[in-house]
Structures are given as C-alpha cells and as structure tokens.
Amino acid sequence: MDAVRYRVRYEDGPRNAEALMIHPVTGRAYIASKRQSGGGLYQGPEHLSASGVNTFRRIAEVPWVTDGAFSPDGNRLVLRGYFSADLYAWRDGAPQRLRPLDVPFQRQGESVTFTADGAAVLFGSEGSDSDVWRLALSEASPAPSGAGGSAAPSGAPPAAAGGTAQHSGSGGTSDHALAALIAVAAAIGLARLWRARRSS
C-alpha cells in the first residue's frame, strides 16, 4: 500500500510540533505546537487534500505539548508535556480544560494515549524498554504498568520487558515537586560555591 503525503501549513506561520491527533469520530486532524508560552492547538480542514496545501487554523491556546490523544469516544482529549498533562472535554469541536493530571516522573516525558476502554491514560518516555505508566482517571497518581499492559499496584516499581521488576523512584510527580527538586539542587550548588570562595 502506498503512503499518501499531505502538505500542511499553519495559518500563523511555521511552528515546532510533535503532537498529531485524529478525532476518532470525525476523522479530522489536529496538531498541537510545542512552545512553553503561546502554544496552540491547530485544526485541519474537514477533509485533507493530497493535491494541495492543507491550512491548519489555531482554535485554542495550549501549553508545551509533546503528545496528545483523543479518547476512543472522542469526548475527551489529553495533552502532555515533559512534566505535566491536562485532561480536556471535547465539546463542539473545541477543548475545554477539565483538570491537570498527575504524571509520573520520567527522564523525558514524550507519549500519551488512552486505553481502549477510555478509563485510563498511558504515559511513556522514549527509547527501547522504557516504562509505560497507567493512570486510571479516577485515581490521583499513576501506577506503573507491567508487561502485557496489566496494571501494577499503585506505588510498585514498573515492570521491564519480560515482567521483571526494576526499581523506579517515585510513582508520580508534579510541576511543583520538580520545581522543589531544582531549587534544592540550586541551593546545594550555591552553598558549595560559597564554601569554595571562603576557603580560597
């Protein structure tokens, strides 16, 4: 089967983007740009053209996005960045932010999707044998998912390929926790610098 190539442009100029989502009911394509401030969610034409240029129009403001996905019924949207994620309701062709999600602390948070039943969200990183974390949408924190996609108990270490458990620190974190870790590291660095200057 030959691949079909679609040419795309953004109505407001070039953008850095990693997240492409297809609505499961309408089949319409959406792209979320990757920018800390001023990021946008862009909607493609109702039907993509393989012969012309498809202009994607900005329909919403979004934060830094590395991936996104619609729920199987098309009623929700999840968008994630490296250290955060948000759940949206999808109403009348536009997102309405519901709440932030508690994402796991990963070396580089890159991927997200819904489970087939729409009851949970899966978070991934990148690279071979990287862990996949499962967050039931009724839970506060994500639980690591074992081999084969079965959920492990909350707080248990993630399972590697083949089902062998590996140690992995905290079961989840937030932007506030990350900021606190950075602040502590900076304070330690400044204290060492101050001591070095006093001794010289």
N, C-alpha and C positions, 0 to 999 in steps of 0.2 A: 504494500500500500504506500503510495507516495504521500509525503508530508505536504501540507498546504501552508504557505508562508503569508502572513498578514503584515502589512506595513502600518505602523502606528505612530501617531504624533500626539503631543499634549497641546491643548488649546492655549496654554500659557507658557510654552517653551519647554526645552529639554528638562528631564527630571532623572534623578537616580532612583531606581525602583527595583525591588526584588520580589514583591508580592503580587501575584496574578490570581484572581478568584473568578470562578464561573458560577453564576447563580444556578442552582440545580433545577429550578422550575422554569425560569425564563430563558436560560442559556446565555444570558448577557454577560459580557466580560467586564471585569473591574480591575484596576491597578491601584495599589497604594504606594505613594512615593516614600522614600527613605530620607527623612530630614527631621532633625530634632525640633525645630520650630518652623511652622509654615508648611508642614507636610499636608498632602491632600489625598483624598480618595477620588479616583477618576472613573467615570462611566463610559464604556464604549458604545458605539451605535447599536441599535436594536439587532441589526444583522451585520456581521463583519463582511467586508468585501475583500476578495483575494486579488482584485484587479486595480483597486485604487488605494488611497491613503485613508486610514480609519482614525478620525479625530476623537480623542478621549477628553471628556469635559469634566471639570472639577465639580463635585457635588457635595463634598464635606471636608472639614478640617480633621486631620488625624495626626497623632504623634509619630515618632520614629517607628517605622514598621519594617520588620524583616520577613514576615509571612502573615498570611491570613487565610481564613476558610469560612465558608457558609455551612450552617447546619444542614443535615440531609433534607429537612423540610423547607429550607430557605427562609425560615423565620428569624434566624439569629446569625450574627457574624462575630467572629473572634479575630482580633488583630494583636500581634505581639511584636515586641522589640527584643533587645538583648536581655533586659532585666525586668520587663513589665508586660502586661497584657490587659486588654479590655474586652468585655463582652457587650455586644450591641444587639438591640432588637432591630429587625429589618422591616420597616413599615413604609408602604407607598414608594418603594424604590429608593429609600434613603436610610442611613443608620441612625439609631437613637441610642446613645450610650446608657447602658444599664448599670455597670459596676466594674471596678478593676478585678482582675483575677490574681490569685496568689501563685506566682510562677516559681518553679524550682530554680535554685542557683546552679547555673550551668556555665561551663567555660566560655561558651559563645552560644547564646540562645538564638536559634535560626528558624525552627519549623514549628508549625502548629496545625492541628486538624481536629475535627470532631470524630468521635467514634460513630460506627454505623447506625447506632440507635439514637444518637444525638444527646445521650445522657452524660457524656463526659468529654473532656478535651485532652488531647495528647500533645505533649511538648517534647521537642527533640533538639539536638545540637547539630554537629556535623562531624564527619569522619567515620571510619569503619568502627563497628562495635560500640558506637556511642549509645548512651542510655536513653530510653523513652520513658517519660513520666506521665502518669494518668491522674487527672483531676476531675473527680465527679462534681458536677455543677452544683450539687447540694452540699459539698464539703468546703472547708475553709482552706485546706492545704493539699497539694498534690501528693500522690503516692507513687513510688516507682513501680513500673510495670515489668513483670517478669517475661521470660522468653515465651513466645506464643501470644503475648498480649494480655495475659491474665493479671489482674490487679494484685499487687502485694499489699500487706497490711501497711497502714499509714506509719511512716517513720522507719520502715525497714529499708535496708540498702537495696539499690537497684540490681537487677539480675543481668548478668552478661549473657552473651550468646551461649546457648547450651544450658542456661539455667543456673550457672554458678554465681553465687552472690559475691559482689565486690563491695568494699567499703565506700560509702559516699557521704560526707558530712551531713549537713542539714537537709531536711526533707523539703524545704522551701524557703523563699526569702522575698523581700520586697525592696522597693527603691530606698526606703528609709533604712533598712538593715544594711544595704550596700553602702549608702552614704556614711553610716556609722563606721563600717569597716575601713572605708577610705580615710575618714577623719582620724581614726586610731592609728592607722599606718603613717599618716602625715605627722601626727604628734610624736610618734616614736622617731621618725626621721629627723624632725626638728630638734628633739632632745639630744640625739646623738651628735648632730651638727654643733649644738651649743656646747656640749661637753668637749668636743674636739677643739673648738676655738678657745675654750678656757684653758685647756692643757697646753696649747701651743704658745 
